[in-house]
Amino acid sequence: MSLSDPFFLDKSDADSWKALNAFSLKVKAAGEAAGLEYRLIELLNVRISQINGCAFCLDMHTRQAIEAGENTQRLAVLSVWRETTLFNDIESAALAVAEAATTLPDSETRIAELAASRLVLTDAQFSAVQWAAIAMNAFNRVSILSQHPVRARKA
């Protein structure tokens, strides 16, 4: 073993990894119950992974977003979503919440972002988006710390 070899956190403690996955399934169910489309949740997962710089999760969730019906144009401009008109009010509010939960800006900015989003999202949606962001941030950290590799896929 070399000190530069990755330490796969998810493999080192199977019970914690299973618990994180079980948590993720509960979060997904809460999103569905709140009326959030799976495509939107995957869009949030991509944006959070962009912010965190998680290549493994970006690869996986971009593919899952496309499978859920997301289009490549919106994925291409996702990092600058505020500069486009391609995202509707619910998507924009959810993206703002996900970014606030991921970057944790200063309290004034965070409070303003969340308050504006609450005008658009139902309480159930607002809650579900925050939990989805918390879950994705946890998965990003596991993948980044574990140095999960991105493997080339056949076209």
N, C-alpha and C positions, 0 to 999 in steps of 0.2 A: 504494500500500500504506500502511496505517495501522499504527502500532505496536500497536493494539488488535486487529488482525486475527489470527485464530488461525493458529498455525504447526503444520500437521499433521505431527507427527513421523513417523508411519507412512508418509506420502507423501514425506517428504524423504530417506529412506534405505530404499529398497525392499528391499535385501539384508538389512538388520537386521530389518526387519518380517517378511520371509519366514523368517528364522532363528527369530524368536520364535514364529511360527505353527508351524513344524516342531517346535520344542521342545514346544509345546502338544499337538501330535498324539502325540508320544512319551509325554507325561505322561498323556494320555487313555488310550492303550493300556496303560500301566502300571496305571492304575486299573481298567480292564476285566479285565486279567490277575489282579489282586488280588481280583476278585469284587465290586468296588464298582459299584453301579448308577449309570447315567448321571444318573438323577434326583437322586441324592445329590450327585454332583459339581456339578450345576447349583445345588442348594440351597447348597452351599458357596460357589459363585461369587456367588450373591446376597448371602449374609452378608458375604463379604469386601468386596464392592462397597458394601454398607451402611456398613461400618466406615470405608472409605476415602472415602466420599462421591462415588462415581463414578456420576453420573446415567446416562450413556450405557450403561455396563456393567450397571447395575441394570435398565434398561429391557430390554436384550437378554436378559440371563440370567433375568429373571423370566418373560419370554415362553418361553424355552427350557425352563425348569423346568416350566412348565405343560404345554408340548408333551410333555415327558418323563413326565408323569403326576402332577406335584406338584399339591396342591390349594391353593386360595386361603386357606383358614383357616390352614394352616401357614405360608404365605408372609406372612400378615398379622401373625403373632406371632413371626416368625423373629428379630427383633431382641431379643426377650425369651424365647428358647427355653428357657432354664434355669428359667423360672417356669411352664412348662407340662409336661404329661405326653404331649404329642403326638409326641415324638421318641423313637425306640427307643434302646437302648444304643449300637449302632454309630453311628447318626446323631449322638447326643450326643457321643460320643468324637471323631468326625470334626469336628464343629463346634468343640469345644474346641481341637483341634489347629489348625484353620484360624484361629481367633481368636488363639491364641498366636503363630502364624507371622505374623499380620498386625499385631498390636499390639505384639509383643515386650515383654511385661511384664517386671518385674524378674525376675532369675534364679530366685529362690526360687519365685515364682508359676509361672513358665514350666516349671520342672523338675517341679513338682507336677502341673500340668495334663497335661504330656506323659506323665508316669509313670502317671497314672490312666488315660489313654487307651490306653496300651500294654497294660493289663490286659484291654482289650476288643478291640482291633484286632490282627490278625495283623501280623507284621513287614512283609509286602508292603503291607497296607492302610495301616499307619502311615506307611511311606515314600511311598506314592502320594498320600496326603492332604497330606503336607508339600509334595511337588512340585507338586500341584495348587494349593495356596495360593501358592506362590512364583510360579507362572505367572500366576495371576489377579491377584496384586499387581502384577506387571509390566504386564499389560494395563491395569489401573486407572490406573497412572501414565502410560502412553502416552496414554490417553483424557483424563485430567485435564489433562495438560500441553498436549495438542493442542486442548483445549476442544471435543471431539467433541459435536456438537449432538444433542439428542433431538428427533426429528421426530414430530409427532402422527400417529397411525395411525387409520385408520377403524375404528370399532367392529366 
